[in-house]
Amino acid sequence: MTTQADKARQFRQLHGPGDPLVLCNVWDAGSAAAVERAGAKAIATSSWAVAAAQGYEDGENMPFDAMLAVLERIVKGTQLPVTADFEGGYAADIPRIAEHARKLLGLGVIGFNFEDQVMKGPGLLPMAEQVARLRALRRTCDDLGIPAFINARTDVFLKASSAAESSALLAETLARGAAYRDAGADGLFVPGLTDPAPIRSLCEAMPLPVNIMITDRHASLAPFAQLGVARISFGPAPYIGLMAELERSA
C-alpha cells in the first residue's frame, strides 16, 4: 500500500523544470474524481473555487472546519496525491496555523500552497514574518514524518500597481523566494506573473521549482514549459468556466 509519505515523495518528483506538473484545480470530491479520470497525476484544490462552491468568498471567509470537511471527502475519494490550497493558514498566529496544518496532514494531504499576502488587508506580510510562518509549517510536517511539499506563494506580481517596474518586482520575488527556500519551502508559486521574459529569468535564477498560474483553460502549455516552469496550475479558472457553462445550459 502506498503510504502518505510515499505519495508526498511521488508528488515532489513530478516537478520537472521544462516538463511541468499540470494541475487542473478542483473544489470537491466530484470534480477531483473527474480530473483523476482524465489522467491527472495529482489533485490540487483552489481556495477560490472551494469557497465559491460552498457559497463563500475567497480569502479565508470560509470557516476552516468547512474547508477541512471538503478536503476530507476529496482525499477519501482518490488514490492520487492531494495538495491543499491553505491560503494563509486560516489563522493569524503561528500555533493555530500549525494546528490547522496537522489536521490537514491527518486527513492524508501531502502538500500545501501557503501565501504571503495579508488576509483581509492590503499588501504582503513582511518577509521575516512569512519566513517564521513557513518554518513553523515545515517543522509541523517534519515532526509528523511527512515530507509534504510546501509551495510558497508570493503575491508580489498579483498585488503590484500598474506602474510597478517588472525588474523591481522580479528582484523582490527572487529575494522572497530565496528566503522562503531557506525556511523550508519546496516550490515557489508566483500568480500574476504571465510575461515570458520575467518567467524565464525567474526560472533560471531560482533553485526552487517555479509554479505559474494560467487562467486560459485552452492555452497551449508548451511555451511555458520551454521557459523552464516546473508546475502549471489553473486556480479558479476551471470552476469559473464550468459554472458559466452551467448557467448557459440552465
C-alpha positions as CSV (number, residue, x, y, z in Angstrom):
1,M,0.0,0.0,0.0
2,T,1.3,3.5,-0.9
3,T,1.8,5.5,2.3
4,Q,1.2,9.2,2.8
5,A,5.0,9.8,2.8
6,D,5.3,7.8,-0.4
7,K,2.7,10.0,-2.0
8,A,4.5,13.1,-0.8
9,R,7.8,11.9,-2.4
10,Q,6.0,10.9,-5.6
11,F,4.4,14.4,-5.8
12,R,7.8,16.1,-5.3
13,Q,9.3,14.1,-8.2
14,L,6.5,15.4,-10.5
15,H,8.0,18.9,-10.5
16,G,10.3,19.0,-13.5
17,P,11.6,22.3,-15.0
18,G,10.7,22.1,-18.7
19,D,8.4,19.1,-18.0
20,P,5.9,20.8,-15.7
21,L,3.3,19.1,-13.5
22,V,-0.1,20.3,-14.7
23,L,-2.8,20.7,-12.1
24,C,-6.4,21.3,-13.0
25,N,-7.6,22.7,-9.7
26,V,-10.7,21.1,-8.1
27,W,-13.3,22.1,-5.5
28,D,-15.0,19.0,-4.2
29,A,-14.8,15.2,-4.4
30,G,-16.8,15.1,-7.7
31,S,-14.5,17.4,-9.5
32,A,-11.5,15.6,-8.1
33,A,-12.9,12.3,-9.5
34,A,-13.4,13.8,-12.9
35,V,-9.9,15.2,-13.0
36,E,-8.5,11.8,-11.9
37,R,-10.4,10.0,-14.7
38,A,-8.9,12.4,-17.2
39,G,-5.5,11.1,-16.3
40,A,-4.2,13.6,-13.7
41,K,-1.0,12.7,-11.8
42,A,-2.1,14.7,-8.7
43,I,-5.1,16.6,-7.3
44,A,-4.8,20.3,-6.2
45,T,-7.6,22.4,-4.7
46,S,-8.3,26.1,-5.4
47,S,-9.3,28.0,-2.3
48,W,-11.3,30.4,-4.5
49,A,-13.3,27.5,-6.1
50,V,-13.7,25.5,-2.8
51,A,-15.1,28.6,-1.2
52,A,-17.4,29.6,-4.1
53,A,-18.8,26.1,-4.3
54,Q,-19.9,26.4,-0.7
55,G,-21.2,30.0,-1.0
56,Y,-18.3,31.9,0.4
57,E,-15.9,34.5,-0.9
58,D,-12.2,33.6,-1.2
59,G,-9.7,35.0,1.3
60,E,-10.4,32.7,4.3
61,N,-14.0,33.7,4.6
62,M,-14.9,30.0,4.5
63,P,-14.6,28.5,8.0
64,F,-11.6,26.3,8.3
65,D,-13.7,23.3,9.6
66,A,-15.9,23.6,6.4
67,M,-12.8,23.6,4.2
68,L,-11.4,20.7,6.2
69,A,-14.6,18.7,5.5
70,V,-14.3,19.3,1.8
71,L,-10.6,18.1,1.8
72,E,-11.6,15.0,3.8
73,R,-14.0,14.0,1.1
74,I,-11.5,14.7,-1.7
75,V,-8.7,12.7,0.0
76,K,-11.0,9.7,0.7
77,G,-12.2,9.7,-2.9
78,T,-8.9,9.4,-4.7
79,Q,-5.6,7.4,-4.6
80,L,-3.7,10.4,-6.1
81,P,-1.6,12.8,-4.0
82,V,-3.7,15.7,-2.8
83,T,-2.2,19.2,-2.2
84,A,-4.4,21.8,-0.4
85,D,-4.7,25.5,-1.1
86,F,-4.0,26.5,2.5
87,E,-4.2,30.3,1.8
88,G,-2.5,32.0,4.8
89,G,-3.1,29.1,7.2
90,Y,-6.7,30.2,8.2
91,A,-5.2,31.8,11.3
92,A,-3.2,34.9,12.3
93,D,-0.9,33.2,14.9
94,I,1.7,30.5,14.2
95,P,0.4,27.9,16.8
96,R,-3.0,27.8,15.2
97,I,-1.5,27.7,11.7
98,A,0.5,24.6,12.8
99,E,-2.6,23.1,14.3
100,H,-4.6,23.5,11.1
101,A,-1.7,22.0,9.1
102,R,-1.7,19.0,11.4
103,K,-5.4,18.5,10.8
104,L,-4.9,18.6,7.1
105,L,-2.0,16.2,7.2
106,G,-4.1,14.0,9.4
107,L,-6.5,13.6,6.5
108,G,-3.7,12.5,4.2
109,V,-2.9,15.8,2.4
110,I,0.7,15.8,1.1
111,G,1.2,19.4,0.1
112,F,0.3,23.0,0.8
113,N,0.0,26.3,-1.1
114,F,0.9,28.8,1.6
115,E,0.8,32.5,0.7
116,D,2.3,35.8,1.9
117,Q,-0.5,38.3,1.2
118,V,-2.2,40.0,4.2
119,M,-5.5,38.3,4.6
120,K,-8.4,40.8,4.7
121,G,-5.9,43.6,4.3
122,P,-3.6,45.3,1.7
123,G,-0.2,44.3,0.7
124,L,2.2,41.5,1.7
125,L,3.4,40.2,5.0
126,P,6.9,41.4,5.9
127,M,9.4,38.8,4.6
128,A,10.7,37.9,8.1
129,E,7.1,37.2,9.3
130,Q,6.4,34.9,6.4
131,V,9.7,33.1,6.9
132,A,8.7,32.4,10.5
133,R,5.4,31.1,9.4
134,L,7.0,28.9,6.8
135,R,9.5,27.5,9.3
136,A,6.6,26.5,11.6
137,L,4.8,24.8,8.7
138,R,7.9,22.9,7.7
139,R,8.6,21.9,11.3
140,T,5.0,20.6,11.7
141,C,5.3,18.4,8.6
142,D,8.7,17.1,9.7
143,D,7.6,16.4,13.2
144,L,4.9,14.1,11.7
145,G,7.4,12.4,9.4
146,I,5.6,13.6,6.3
147,P,7.8,15.2,3.6
148,A,5.0,17.4,2.5
149,F,5.6,19.7,-0.5
150,I,5.3,23.4,0.7
151,N,4.6,25.6,-2.3
152,A,5.4,29.1,-1.1
153,R,3.1,31.5,-2.9
154,T,4.2,35.1,-3.2
155,D,1.8,37.7,-4.4
156,V,4.4,40.3,-5.4
157,F,3.1,40.4,-9.0
158,L,-0.5,39.9,-8.2
159,K,-0.6,42.8,-5.7
160,A,1.6,45.2,-7.8
161,S,0.4,48.5,-9.0
162,S,0.1,49.1,-12.7
163,A,3.1,51.5,-12.5
164,A,5.4,49.0,-10.9
165,E,8.6,48.1,-12.8
166,S,8.9,44.4,-13.8
167,S,12.6,44.4,-12.9
168,A,11.8,45.6,-9.3
169,L,9.0,43.1,-8.9
170,L,11.3,40.3,-10.2
171,A,14.0,41.3,-7.7
172,E,11.5,41.2,-4.8
173,T,10.2,37.9,-5.9
174,L,13.7,36.4,-6.1
175,A,14.5,37.8,-2.6
176,R,11.4,36.3,-1.1
177,G,11.9,33.0,-3.0
178,A,15.4,32.7,-1.6
179,A,14.3,33.4,2.0
180,Y,11.3,31.0,1.6
181,R,13.6,28.3,0.3
182,D,15.9,28.7,3.3
183,A,12.8,28.5,5.6
184,G,11.9,25.1,4.2
185,A,9.8,25.8,1.1
186,D,9.9,23.3,-1.7
187,G,8.5,25.4,-4.5
188,L,7.7,29.0,-5.4
189,F,4.3,29.9,-6.7
190,V,4.0,33.4,-8.4
191,P,0.4,34.1,-9.5
192,G,0.1,37.2,-11.7
193,L,3.3,36.5,-13.5
194,T,2.4,35.9,-17.1
195,D,5.1,37.6,-19.3
196,P,7.6,35.2,-20.9
197,A,10.8,37.2,-20.2
198,P,10.4,37.5,-16.4
199,I,9.2,33.9,-16.2
200,R,12.3,32.7,-17.9
201,S,14.5,34.9,-15.7
202,L,12.9,33.7,-12.6
203,C,13.2,30.0,-13.6
204,E,16.9,30.5,-14.4
205,A,17.7,32.3,-11.2
206,M,15.5,30.4,-8.7
207,P,16.7,27.0,-7.5
208,L,13.2,26.1,-6.4
209,P,10.7,24.7,-8.9
210,V,8.6,27.6,-10.2
211,N,4.8,27.4,-10.4
212,I,2.8,29.8,-12.5
213,M,-1.0,30.1,-12.9
214,I,-2.8,30.3,-16.2
215,T,-6.4,31.5,-16.4
216,D,-7.0,30.5,-20.1
217,R,-8.1,26.8,-19.9
218,H,-7.4,26.3,-23.6
219,A,-3.9,27.9,-23.7
220,S,-1.0,25.9,-25.1
221,L,1.3,24.9,-22.3
222,A,4.3,24.1,-24.4
223,P,5.6,27.8,-24.4
224,F,5.5,27.9,-20.6
225,A,7.3,24.5,-20.4
226,Q,10.0,25.9,-22.6
227,L,10.6,28.8,-20.2
228,G,11.5,26.3,-17.5
229,V,8.5,26.3,-15.3
230,A,8.0,23.1,-13.2
231,R,4.4,23.4,-12.3
232,I,1.3,24.9,-14.0
233,S,-2.0,25.4,-12.2
234,F,-5.2,27.0,-13.3
235,G,-6.6,28.3,-10.0
236,P,-10.3,29.1,-10.1
237,A,-10.5,29.1,-13.9
238,P,-11.9,25.6,-14.3
239,Y,-14.7,26.3,-11.7
240,I,-15.5,29.7,-13.3
241,G,-15.6,28.3,-16.8
242,L,-17.8,25.3,-15.8
243,M,-20.2,27.4,-13.8
244,A,-20.6,29.7,-16.8
245,E,-21.4,26.7,-18.9
246,L,-23.9,25.5,-16.3
247,E,-25.6,28.9,-16.2
248,R,-25.9,28.9,-20.0
249,S,-27.3,25.4,-20.0
250,A,-29.8,26.2,-17.2
